[in-house]
Amino acid sequence: MSLLFKKVLEKIKNIDNKLKTNIVTDIEIETNETIDGKIVYKKVINCGNLPNTSSKTIAINSSFTKIVKIEGLADASGIYLPLPYTNLSANGSIQVDVRGSNIQILTDSDRSTCTATVTIYYTKN
């Protein structure tokens, strides 16, 4: 391998490392995306254990103008469920929505052994 090629590979590696983002729960991160000229931010929120056939409200603790996307993941002891989750054959669905400045999670069965994170994407004024 030539010296020039090695230098080019090293520069590419350095650029790639600079593009990586360390994602920490409950910290707002600016994405590289825009919608209608506004920067899109994201925040991963640790929601803890899910409720048992009821609802749970978690504060977002960020100011936003418009929610762009909501996604999440529930860990059911090594079985991973996307959020929101729909179980077509029986009870077990998990609803996730944003109401005001809170995330609301509703379950129609006991999901208290599941832990969850929800990621919201949003814009600001």
N, C-alpha and C positions, 0 to 999 in steps of 0.2 A: 504494500500500500504506500502510495507516495506521501511525502510530507504535506503537500498542499491538500490532498484529500483528507488527511488526518485533521488538519486545521479546520477545514470546512465542517467535518463531522462534529468537532468540538464546539464550534459556533452554533450549530443546529441544536446540540444538546443543551447549551446554555440558554438559548432562546426558549426551548421547550420547558426547561425548569422555571423560567420566569413566568410562563403562562399558567403554571399550576397554581391552584388556589386551595389553601387549607380551609376546609369547611368545618366550622365549629357550631354546635347547636346554640340557638338563641342569639346569634350575631348576624347583623344585616351585612349582606355582601352585594356589591354592585356587579351585575353581570356585564357581558360584552354586547348585550342586546338593547335595542330601543324599539318602542312602539309609539307611533304618532309623534316622533321626535323627543320622546321622554325616555330616560334611562330606566331599564328594568332592574329591580333589586330582588334578591331572594333571601329568605330566612328559613332555616331548618329549626323547627320547634319540637322540643322533647315533650311529648304529651303524657309520659308515664304510662301507668296501667290503664287499660280501657275499662269502661263501666260494665256492670252486670245488669243487662236488660234495662238500661236507663240512659241518661245523657251526662256528658261531662263538658265543662266549659274551660278553655285555656286562654289566657290573655296573650295577645300577639306582641304587645309592647313595642310597636313601631307605628309611625304615622304613615299613611298611604292615601293615595287618591283613588286608585283603581286596582282591583285584584285582576291579574292576568291569567294565573293558573294556580290550581291547588292539586298537590299530589302527596301521597304518603305511603308508609309501609308499617304494617303491624307484624310483630314477631310473636308467633304462637309456639314457643318452645322449639324453634328450629324450622317451623313451617311459616313461610313468609307470605303475607297477604297484601296485595295492593290496596291502597285506600283511595277512594271509597271501595268497598268490597260488597259484591252481591252474590249470595248463595241461592241458586235457582232451585235446588232440590229440597231445601229445608230452611228453618230459621238460621240465622248466623250472619246476616248482613250487617255492615258497618257503614253508617252515613257520616260524611264529613262536610261541613260547610263553614263559611265565615259569616258571622252576624255582628255587625258593628266592628269593634276592635277585638273580637274574640273568635276563636275556633270552637265550633260545637261538634262533638262526636256523639252519635246515637247508636246504640246497639239493640238488636231484638233478641239477643240471647246472652248468656254469661260469657263475656270476653275479658274478665278481670285478670286472667293469667297472661294476657297479651300486653306487650308494651308497644308503643307507637311513636313515630315521628311524622310530622306533617311539614311539607315544604310549601311555602306560599311565594308566589312571584307577583310583584306589584310595581306600580309607578307612583311617583310623588308629584306634587305641583311644581 
